[in-house]
Amino acid sequence: MILINILLVLLIFLILSDFYIKNSPKSKLNLVPISYKIKKRDGLNELTIDLKITNSSKTKETMVSNINFELDFFKNKGNEFCQNFNYQEHIYIDENKKFKNLNNYWPTTIIKSNSELFLRTKYKFSNNNFREKIKYLWLKVFWEDYGHFGISKNKDCFLINLDNQKQRPKEVFEISINNKYKAFAIKTDLLGCFDNPVNTVIEYCKGIVEENDILTIGESPLAIMQNRYIAPQNLEYSLFSKAFCYFFHPTSSLATACGMQLLINRIGITRITFALIVGFIFKLVGIKGMFYRLTGSESSLIDDISGTVTPYDKSIVMGPLNADLFCKEVSKYLNIDVAVVDVNDLGGVKVLASSNKTVNKILKKNLISNPAGNGDEKTPIVLIREKK
């Protein structure tokens, strides 16, 4: 009887904790990338980036008290980090459908409920050989929002591919899998949230795919194109996340407070606690993986920092959204089967979504060797083709 009472009190405590986390005051602001373009102007390379801040709250207005931009520079091969490039920065804000230059001072700005604020930042680079040296820019946005929840400090990062509008030769690597199938790994640029997932995959695969091919793309590259990554600084981790993360192997993405907090925010403390207890009991009788079955795909698809290529190695990448719809749209255009997969170098193969469930068995057998690679190969798209 005492044990039942203790368990009942624990359950009530967990449910109340979930209720508090879910209903505690939070900012409803979100920074969203729109587009970018680069051109020559007055002898300088000029980059224009358009963003917006949305307020999804139905009742609360929120202030953006400060915002700052910072650029990192990367070469093409291996994403080598570079420094010492001279540039001018100008920040603009949309006022009555006209962009006003803020002269690099951000005035505290109110964003009303169910509304949005459009921003523009321009960079003029004085280095003559800038485009020859630099392939990617990593735009870091540090901003603060202020309201009924207090003050929140945020960091958002966006990849700018300076060669995005250039026509590039397609690179394809043929890999023999077994006597019946072979793979073709398609090399891409470093992908980012300015790349439309469906259009990007179609563009890389046009002229390469053949009838009866099976196209696969990794879940992390797809999630990145969907802007499904977050800086750890944006997570307010709790005592629960600090405690729960100790139950996982050090290499797990749930073995850190931030990785665990992301899962708590998604599915709640009660479900995680239940899954841990049940998982431990099943482990005692030799059955592993029960925790991940009970917590669903959200837990297994979180990639903590260092789990992805530079410069995403400082972000936590979540699982993709609407993977089934993505598969159907690409499949309809290319007229082949398409799947989103999670594959690692240890032989683990998960098919998250596919346009045709009958190909799942074929993929699980033929992706064990991980032809896409687990490093910096930049070959997130793989075609599985039957040998003739």
SETORNU-935597 format. One record per residue (C-alpha): residue number from 1; residue in one letter; x, y, z. Coordinates in steps of 0.02 Angstrom, whole numbers, plus 50000, padded with zeros to 5 digits. Example, Ala and Ser with C-alpha at 12.3 -4.5 7.8 and 13.67 -1.06 7.14 Angstrom:
2
@num->1 residu->A X->50615 Y->49775 Z->50390
@num->2 residu->S X->50684 Y->49947 Z->50357
***
This chain:
388
@num->1 residu->M X->50000 Y->50000 Z->50000
@num->2 residu->I X->50142 Y->50120 Z->50046
@num->3 residu->L X->50229 Y->50080 Z->49880
@num->4 residu->I X->50069 Y->50116 Z->49783
@num->5 residu->N X->50051 Y->50284 Z->49874
@num->6 residu->I X->50232 Y->50329 Z->49836
@num->7 residu->L X->50207 Y->50287 Z->49652
@num->8 residu->L X->50045 Y->50387 Z->49647
@num->9 residu->V X->50131 Y->50539 Z->49724
@num->10 residu->L X->50275 Y->50520 Z->49600
@num->11 residu->L X->50153 Y->50510 Z->49454
@num->12 residu->I X->50060 Y->50666 Z->49513
@num->13 residu->F X->50227 Y->50757 Z->49534
@num->14 residu->L X->50282 Y->50710 Z->49357
@num->15 residu->I X->50115 Y->50762 Z->49280
@num->16 residu->L X->50120 Y->50929 Z->49372
@num->17 residu->S X->50300 Y->50955 Z->49314
@num->18 residu->D X->50247 Y->50923 Z->49135
@num->19 residu->F X->50100 Y->51042 Z->49156
@num->20 residu->Y X->50216 Y->51178 Z->49224
@num->21 residu->I X->50344 Y->51158 Z->49084
@num->22 residu->K X->50209 Y->51158 Z->48950
@num->23 residu->N X->50113 Y->51308 Z->49019
@num->24 residu->S X->50252 Y->51417 Z->49091
@num->25 residu->P X->50266 Y->51586 Z->49001
@num->26 residu->K X->50371 Y->51574 Z->48843
@num->27 residu->S X->50416 Y->51686 Z->48698
@num->28 residu->K X->50320 Y->51650 Z->48538
@num->29 residu->L X->50446 Y->51739 Z->48428
@num->30 residu->N X->50535 Y->51644 Z->48290
@num->31 residu->L X->50673 Y->51703 Z->48171
@num->32 residu->V X->50640 Y->51639 Z->47995
@num->33 residu->P X->50758 Y->51646 Z->47844
@num->34 residu->I X->50679 Y->51707 Z->47681
@num->35 residu->S X->50810 Y->51728 Z->47543
@num->36 residu->Y X->50980 Y->51799 Z->47497
@num->37 residu->K X->51069 Y->51862 Z->47341
@num->38 residu->I X->51244 Y->51919 Z->47299
@num->39 residu->K X->51297 Y->52038 Z->47161
@num->40 residu->K X->51434 Y->52158 Z->47108
@num->41 residu->R X->51397 Y->52339 Z->47150
@num->42 residu->D X->51518 Y->52487 Z->47139
@num->43 residu->G X->51661 Y->52364 Z->47119
@num->44 residu->L X->51616 Y->52273 Z->47282
@num->45 residu->N X->51533 Y->52106 Z->47316
@num->46 residu->E X->51366 Y->52147 Z->47399
@num->47 residu->L X->51267 Y->52014 Z->47493
@num->48 residu->T X->51086 Y->52048 Z->47541
@num->49 residu->I X->50997 Y->51932 Z->47665
@num->50 residu->D X->50811 Y->51944 Z->47704
@num->51 residu->L X->50740 Y->51875 Z->47866
@num->52 residu->K X->50583 Y->51895 Z->47968
@num->53 residu->I X->50534 Y->51879 Z->48151
@num->54 residu->T X->50360 Y->51807 Z->48178
@num->55 residu->N X->50253 Y->51819 Z->48334
@num->56 residu->S X->50134 Y->51670 Z->48341
@num->57 residu->S X->50055 Y->51724 Z->48505
@num->58 residu->K X->49869 Y->51759 Z->48490
@num->59 residu->T X->49865 Y->51884 Z->48633
@num->60 residu->K X->50040 Y->51940 Z->48686
@num->61 residu->E X->50149 Y->52069 Z->48602
@num->62 residu->T X->50337 Y->52047 Z->48625
@num->63 residu->M X->50486 Y->52163 Z->48608
@num->64 residu->V X->50649 Y->52129 Z->48518
@num->65 residu->S X->50767 Y->52227 Z->48629
@num->66 residu->N X->50928 Y->52193 Z->48535
@num->67 residu->I X->50997 Y->52104 Z->48382
@num->68 residu->N X->51174 Y->52078 Z->48316
@num->69 residu->F X->51245 Y->51989 Z->48165
@num->70 residu->E X->51411 Y->51901 Z->48146
@num->71 residu->L X->51491 Y->51811 Z->47998
@num->72 residu->D X->51605 Y->51659 Z->47990
@num->73 residu->F X->51694 Y->51617 Z->47828
@num->74 residu->F X->51727 Y->51444 Z->47755
@num->75 residu->K X->51820 Y->51382 Z->47602
@num->76 residu->N X->51752 Y->51242 Z->47495
@num->77 residu->K X->51865 Y->51092 Z->47527
@num->78 residu->G X->51834 Y->51020 Z->47699
@num->79 residu->N X->51747 Y->51180 Z->47753
@num->80 residu->E X->51908 Y->51261 Z->47814
@num->81 residu->F X->51877 Y->51410 Z->47927
@num->82 residu->C X->51945 Y->51579 Z->47869
@num->83 residu->Q X->51967 Y->51750 Z->47948
@num->84 residu->N X->52019 Y->51930 Z->47911
@num->85 residu->F X->51896 Y->51984 Z->47777
@num->86 residu->N X->51849 Y->52166 Z->47772
@num->87 residu->Y X->51666 Y->52209 Z->47754
@num->88 residu->Q X->51535 Y->52340 Z->47795
@num->89 residu->E X->51372 Y->52291 Z->47878
@num->90 residu->H X->51205 Y->52379 Z->47862
@num->91 residu->I X->51045 Y->52327 Z->47951
@num->92 residu->Y X->50873 Y->52376 Z->47886
@num->93 residu->I X->50699 Y->52360 Z->47958
@num->94 residu->D X->50534 Y->52361 Z->47865
@num->95 residu->E X->50430 Y->52516 Z->47903
@num->96 residu->N X->50271 Y->52537 Z->47802
@num->97 residu->K X->50337 Y->52423 Z->47664
@num->98 residu->K X->50500 Y->52522 Z->47649
@num->99 residu->F X->50667 Y->52464 Z->47720
@num->100 residu->K X->50746 Y->52591 Z->47838
@num->101 residu->N X->50933 Y->52589 Z->47873
@num->102 residu->L X->50959 Y->52576 Z->48062
@num->103 residu->N X->51141 Y->52634 Z->48052
@num->104 residu->N X->51193 Y->52480 Z->48152
@num->105 residu->Y X->51092 Y->52529 Z->48306
@num->106 residu->W X->50943 Y->52419 Z->48346
@num->107 residu->P X->50799 Y->52514 Z->48429
@num->108 residu->T X->50689 Y->52411 Z->48545
@num->109 residu->T X->50549 Y->52353 Z->48429
@num->110 residu->I X->50376 Y->52289 Z->48474
@num->111 residu->I X->50304 Y->52145 Z->48374
@num->112 residu->K X->50118 Y->52132 Z->48401
@num->113 residu->S X->50024 Y->51968 Z->48420
@num->114 residu->N X->49997 Y->51868 Z->48259
@num->115 residu->S X->50113 Y->51982 Z->48161
@num->116 residu->E X->50287 Y->51984 Z->48086
@num->117 residu->L X->50435 Y->52100 Z->48065
@num->118 residu->F X->50542 Y->52097 Z->47908
@num->119 residu->L X->50730 Y->52126 Z->47921
@num->120 residu->R X->50868 Y->52148 Z->47795
@num->121 residu->T X->51055 Y->52146 Z->47820
@num->122 residu->K X->51180 Y->52196 Z->47686
@num->123 residu->Y X->51366 Y->52159 Z->47678
@num->124 residu->K X->51490 Y->52243 Z->47562
@num->125 residu->F X->51657 Y->52153 Z->47546
@num->126 residu->S X->51809 Y->52253 Z->47496
@num->127 residu->N X->51925 Y->52103 Z->47461
@num->128 residu->N X->51948 Y->52085 Z->47274
@num->129 residu->N X->51977 Y->51897 Z->47284
@num->130 residu->F X->51837 Y->51866 Z->47408
@num->131 residu->R X->51732 Y->51755 Z->47293
@num->132 residu->E X->51883 Y->51652 Z->47241
@num->133 residu->K X->51931 Y->51614 Z->47421
@num->134 residu->I X->51762 Y->51592 Z->47506
@num->135 residu->K X->51623 Y->51468 Z->47465
@num->136 residu->Y X->51511 Y->51475 Z->47619
@num->137 residu->L X->51461 Y->51605 Z->47748
@num->138 residu->W X->51389 Y->51558 Z->47916
@num->139 residu->L X->51275 Y->51698 Z->47974
@num->140 residu->K X->51255 Y->51702 Z->48163
@num->141 residu->V X->51112 Y->51806 Z->48233
@num->142 residu->F X->51114 Y->51849 Z->48418
@num->143 residu->W X->50951 Y->51925 Z->48475
@num->144 residu->E X->50850 Y->51960 Z->48632
@num->145 residu->D X->50663 Y->51957 Z->48656
@num->146 residu->Y X->50577 Y->52035 Z->48804
@num->147 residu->G X->50400 Y->52011 Z->48869
@num->148 residu->H X->50285 Y->51926 Z->48995
@num->149 residu->F X->50410 Y->51780 Z->49007
@num->150 residu->G X->50555 Y->51893 Z->49055
@num->151 residu->I X->50703 Y->51913 Z->48938
@num->152 residu->S X->50767 Y->51776 Z->48823
@num->153 residu->K X->50934 Y->51770 Z->48732
@num->154 residu->N X->50935 Y->51677 Z->48567
@num->155 residu->K X->51060 Y->51622 Z->48437
@num->156 residu->D X->51011 Y->51570 Z->48260
@num->157 residu->C X->51130 Y->51520 Z->48121
@num->158 residu->F X->51104 Y->51510 Z->47932
@num->159 residu->L X->51216 Y->51445 Z->47793
@num->160 residu->I X->51246 Y->51557 Z->47642
@num->161 residu->N X->51312 Y->51468 Z->47487
@num->162 residu->L X->51393 Y->51602 Z->47379
@num->163 residu->D X->51397 Y->51485 Z->47228
@num->164 residu->N X->51216 Y->51432 Z->47244
@num->165 residu->Q X->51164 Y->51511 Z->47079
@num->166 residu->K X->51307 Y->51435 Z->46979
@num->167 residu->Q X->51282 Y->51282 Z->46868
@num->168 residu->R X->51392 Y->51147 Z->46942
@num->169 residu->P X->51450 Y->50983 Z->46863
@num->170 residu->K X->51368 Y->50834 Z->46946
@num->171 residu->E X->51481 Y->50714 Z->47040
@num->172 residu->V X->51425 Y->50534 Z->47062
@num->173 residu->F X->51522 Y->50393 Z->47146
@num->174 residu->E X->51478 Y->50213 Z->47103
@num->175 residu->I X->51489 Y->50091 Z->47249
@num->176 residu->S X->51467 Y->49904 Z->47234
@num->177 residu->I X->51359 Y->49835 Z->47374
@num->178 residu->N X->51337 Y->49651 Z->47333
@num->179 residu->N X->51308 Y->49535 Z->47185
@num->180 residu->K X->51134 Y->49603 Z->47154
@num->181 residu->Y X->51138 Y->49790 Z->47193
@num->182 residu->K X->51253 Y->49940 Z->47176
@num->183 residu->A X->51242 Y->50115 Z->47246
@num->184 residu->F X->51273 Y->50287 Z->47170
@num->185 residu->A X->51320 Y->50420 Z->47298
@num->186 residu->I X->51279 Y->50595 Z->47232
@num->187 residu->K X->51391 Y->50735 Z->47294
@num->188 residu->T X->51305 Y->50897 Z->47343
@num->189 residu->D X->51356 Y->51067 Z->47407
@num->190 residu->L X->51341 Y->51095 Z->47593
@num->191 residu->L X->51153 Y->51109 Z->47614
@num->192 residu->G X->51060 Y->51239 Z->47716
@num->193 residu->C X->50889 Y->51307 Z->47760
@num->194 residu->F X->50886 Y->51420 Z->47605
@num->195 residu->D X->50882 Y->51261 Z->47498
@num->196 residu->N X->50707 Y->51199 Z->47458
@num->197 residu->P X->50713 Y->51012 Z->47501
@num->198 residu->V X->50607 Y->50947 Z->47357
@num->199 residu->N X->50680 Y->51061 Z->47222
@num->200 residu->T X->50858 Y->51033 Z->47281
@num->201 residu->V X->50849 Y->50843 Z->47277
@num->202 residu->I X->50764 Y->50844 Z->47107
@num->203 residu->E X->50896 Y->50961 Z->47034
@num->204 residu->Y X->51040 Y->50851 Z->47093
@num->205 residu->C X->50958 Y->50692 Z->47028
@num->206 residu->K X->50893 Y->50748 Z->46858
@num->207 residu->G X->50984 Y->50657 Z->46719
@num->208 residu->I X->51059 Y->50529 Z->46840
@num->209 residu->V X->50911 Y->50425 Z->46898
@num->210 residu->E X->50854 Y->50275 Z->46797
@num->211 residu->E X->50694 Y->50174 Z->46798
@num->212 residu->N X->50673 Y->50064 Z->46954
@num->213 residu->D X->50806 Y->50160 Z->47053
@num->214 residu->I X->50773 Y->50190 Z->47237
@num->215 residu->L X->50824 Y->50364 Z->47295
@num->216 residu->T X->50873 Y->50386 Z->47477
@num->217 residu->I X->50919 Y->50542 Z->47575
@num->218 residu->G X->50985 Y->50552 Z->47752
@num->219 residu->E X->50868 Y->50618 Z->47885
@num->220 residu->S X->50992 Y->50749 Z->47951
@num->221 residu->P X->51022 Y->50838 Z->47783
@num->222 residu->L X->50834 Y->50843 Z->47755
@num->223 residu->A X->50805 Y->50912 Z->47930
@num->224 residu->I X->50939 Y->51046 Z->47903
@num->225 residu->M X->50855 Y->51104 Z->47742
@num->226 residu->Q X->50694 Y->51117 Z->47843
@num->227 residu->N X->50783 Y->51228 Z->47971
@num->228 residu->R X->50762 Y->51091 Z->48101
@num->229 residu->Y X->50919 Y->51129 Z->48202
@num->230 residu->I X->50943 Y->51232 Z->48358
@num->231 residu->A X->51087 Y->51311 Z->48454
@num->232 residu->P X->51106 Y->51237 Z->48630
@num->233 residu->Q X->51105 Y->51416 Z->48698
@num->234 residu->N X->50921 Y->51426 Z->48654
@num->235 residu->L X->50874 Y->51284 Z->48772
@num->236 residu->E X->50835 Y->51316 Z->48954
@num->237 residu->Y X->50884 Y->51148 Z->49028
@num->238 residu->S X->50808 Y->51092 Z->49191
@num->239 residu->L X->50852 Y->50983 Z->49341
@num->240 residu->F X->50761 Y->50839 Z->49255
@num->241 residu->S X->50868 Y->50848 Z->49097
@num->242 residu->K X->51028 Y->50853 Z->49202
@num->243 residu->A X->50971 Y->50697 Z->49297
@num->244 residu->F X->50898 Y->50595 Z->49153
@num->245 residu->C X->51050 Y->50616 Z->49040
@num->246 residu->Y X->51155 Y->50511 Z->49161
@num->247 residu->F X->51058 Y->50354 Z->49111
@num->248 residu->F X->51128 Y->50353 Z->48934
@num->249 residu->H X->51291 Y->50298 Z->48854
@num->250 residu->P X->51415 Y->50444 Z->48842
@num->251 residu->T X->51408 Y->50440 Z->48651
@num->252 residu->S X->51217 Y->50455 Z->48648
@num->253 residu->S X->51138 Y->50620 Z->48595
@num->254 residu->L X->51031 Y->50606 Z->48752
@num->255 residu->A X->51184 Y->50600 Z->48867
@num->256 residu->T X->51190 Y->50790 Z->48881
@num->257 residu->A X->51071 Y->50906 Z->48971
@num->258 residu->C X->51030 Y->51003 Z->48811
@num->259 residu->G X->50997 Y->50849 Z->48706
@num->260 residu->M X->50886 Y->50779 Z->48843
@num->261 residu->Q X->50796 Y->50945 Z->48868
@num->262 residu->L X->50751 Y->50948 Z->48685
@num->263 residu->L X->50666 Y->50779 Z->48707
@num->264 residu->I X->50579 Y->50837 Z->48866
@num->265 residu->N X->50510 Y->50987 Z->48772
@num->266 residu->R X->50442 Y->50870 Z->48639
@num->267 residu->I X->50365 Y->50725 Z->48736
@num->268 residu->G X->50367 Y->50773 Z->48921
@num->269 residu->I X->50445 Y->50712 Z->49083
@num->270 residu->T X->50310 Y->50583 Z->49125
@num->271 residu->R X->50332 Y->50485 Z->48964
@num->272 residu->I X->50521 Y->50488 Z->48977
@num->273 residu->T X->50517 Y->50428 Z->49158
@num->274 residu->F X->50398 Y->50287 Z->49112
@num->275 residu->A X->50508 Y->50237 Z->48964
@num->276 residu->L X->50665 Y->50237 Z->49072
@num->277 residu->I X->50585 Y->50123 Z->49203
@num->278 residu->V X->50511 Y->50003 Z->49076
@num->279 residu->G X->50672 Y->50006 Z->48974
@num->280 residu->F X->50775 Y->49962 Z->49129
@num->281 residu->I X->50661 Y->49815 Z->49171
@num->282 residu->F X->50670 Y->49746 Z->48994
@num->283 residu->K X->50859 Y->49769 Z->48992
@num->284 residu->L X->50871 Y->49656 Z->49145
@num->285 residu->V X->50796 Y->49514 Z->49041
@num->286 residu->G X->50908 Y->49550 Z->48891
@num->287 residu->I X->50790 Y->49656 Z->48784
@num->288 residu->K X->50871 Y->49820 Z->48730
@num->289 residu->G X->50802 Y->49974 Z->48643
@num->290 residu->M X->50634 Y->49979 Z->48734
@num->291 residu->F X->50662 Y->50160 Z->48787
@num->292 residu->Y X->50674 Y->50218 Z->48606
@num->293 residu->R X->50521 Y->50117 Z->48557
@num->294 residu->L X->50418 Y->50198 Z->48694
@num->295 residu->T X->50480 Y->50375 Z->48663
@num->296 residu->G X->50460 Y->50366 Z->48474
@num->297 residu->S X->50564 Y->50435 Z->48332
@num->298 residu->E X->50596 Y->50601 Z->48419
@num->299 residu->S X->50721 Y->50519 Z->48539
@num->300 residu->S X->50820 Y->50422 Z->48409
@num->301 residu->L X->50829 Y->50563 Z->48280
@num->302 residu->I X->50909 Y->50695 Z->48391
@num->303 residu->D X->51090 Y->50728 Z->48338
@num->304 residu->D X->51183 Y->50822 Z->48474
@num->305 residu->I X->51324 Y->50944 Z->48436
@num->306 residu->S X->51475 Y->50865 Z->48349
@num->307 residu->G X->51356 Y->50741 Z->48266
@num->308 residu->T X->51347 Y->50834 Z->48101
@num->309 residu->V X->51466 Y->50915 Z->47975
@num->310 residu->T X->51543 Y->51088 Z->48000
@num->311 residu->P X->51472 Y->51216 Z->48035
@num->312 residu->Y X->51318 Y->51121 Z->48099
@num->313 residu->D X->51430 Y->51033 Z->48226
@num->314 residu->K X->51384 Y->51167 Z->48353
@num->315 residu->S X->51197 Y->51140 Z->48332
@num->316 residu->I X->51076 Y->51005 Z->48388
@num->317 residu->V X->50988 Y->50933 Z->48236
@num->318 residu->M X->50811 Y->50865 Z->48256
@num->319 residu->G X->50717 Y->50742 Z->48148
@num->320 residu->P X->50636 Y->50801 Z->47985
@num->321 residu->L X->50453 Y->50849 Z->47970
@num->322 residu->N X->50328 Y->50782 Z->47841
@num->323 residu->A X->50451 Y->50653 Z->47775
@num->324 residu->D X->50310 Y->50553 Z->47694
@num->325 residu->L X->50252 Y->50704 Z->47596
@num->326 residu->F X->50430 Y->50742 Z->47541
@num->327 residu->C X->50450 Y->50564 Z->47475
@num->328 residu->K X->50286 Y->50571 Z->47379
@num->329 residu->E X->50328 Y->50739 Z->47297
@num->330 residu->V X->50502 Y->50689 Z->47240
@num->331 residu->S X->50440 Y->50518 Z->47186
@num->332 residu->K X->50301 Y->50595 Z->47081
@num->333 residu->Y X->50424 Y->50707 Z->46988
@num->334 residu->L X->50566 Y->50582 Z->46960
@num->335 residu->N X->50451 Y->50432 Z->46939
@num->336 residu->I X->50554 Y->50321 Z->47055
@num->337 residu->D X->50536 Y->50263 Z->47235
@num->338 residu->V X->50604 Y->50382 Z->47368
@num->339 residu->A X->50646 Y->50356 Z->47552
@num->340 residu->V X->50713 Y->50454 Z->47700
@num->341 residu->V X->50835 Y->50349 Z->47799
@num->342 residu->D X->50940 Y->50353 Z->47957
@num->343 residu->V X->51098 Y->50251 Z->47928
@num->344 residu->N X->51260 Y->50238 Z->48030
@num->345 residu->D X->51428 Y->50154 Z->48014
@num->346 residu->L X->51379 Y->50021 Z->48142
@num->347 residu->G X->51257 Y->49939 Z->48020
@num->348 residu->G X->51101 Y->50022 Z->48088
@num->349 residu->V X->50971 Y->50060 Z->47954
@num->350 residu->K X->50803 Y->50144 Z->47988
@num->351 residu->V X->50681 Y->50191 Z->47852
@num->352 residu->L X->50587 Y->50343 Z->47919
@num->353 residu->A X->50474 Y->50364 Z->47769
@num->354 residu->S X->50457 Y->50299 Z->47592
@num->355 residu->S X->50346 Y->50325 Z->47441
@num->356 residu->N X->50325 Y->50136 Z->47427
@num->357 residu->K X->50336 Y->50025 Z->47581
@num->358 residu->T X->50389 Y->49874 Z->47477
@num->359 residu->V X->50564 Y->49950 Z->47454
@num->360 residu->N X->50597 Y->49958 Z->47641
@num->361 residu->K X->50662 Y->49779 Z->47649
@num->362 residu->I X->50779 Y->49810 Z->47502
@num->363 residu->L X->50848 Y->49966 Z->47584
@num->364 residu->K X->50877 Y->49884 Z->47753
@num->365 residu->K X->50982 Y->49749 Z->47669
@num->366 residu->N X->51079 Y->49861 Z->47551
@num->367 residu->L X->51116 Y->50012 Z->47659
@num->368 residu->I X->51205 Y->49917 Z->47797
@num->369 residu->S X->51375 Y->49969 Z->47727
@num->370 residu->N X->51319 Y->50153 Z->47733
@num->371 residu->P X->51368 Y->50206 Z->47556
@num->372 residu->A X->51328 Y->50388 Z->47597
@num->373 residu->G X->51468 Y->50389 Z->47727
@num->374 residu->N X->51466 Y->50456 Z->47904
@num->375 residu->G X->51595 Y->50594 Z->47885
@num->376 residu->D X->51618 Y->50746 Z->47775
@num->377 residu->E X->51584 Y->50659 Z->47608
@num->378 residu->K X->51438 Y->50776 Z->47565
@num->379 residu->T X->51347 Y->50632 Z->47480
@num->380 residu->P X->51179 Y->50635 Z->47570
@num->381 residu->I X->51085 Y->50569 Z->47417
@num->382 residu->V X->51111 Y->50386 Z->47369
@num->383 residu->L X->51031 Y->50289 Z->47228
@num->384 residu->I X->51009 Y->50102 Z->47249
@num->385 residu->R X->51008 Y->50015 Z->47080
@num->386 residu->E X->50990 Y->49832 Z->47034
@num->387 residu->K X->51134 Y->49765 Z->46931
@num->388 residu->K X->51092 Y->49711 Z->46755
***
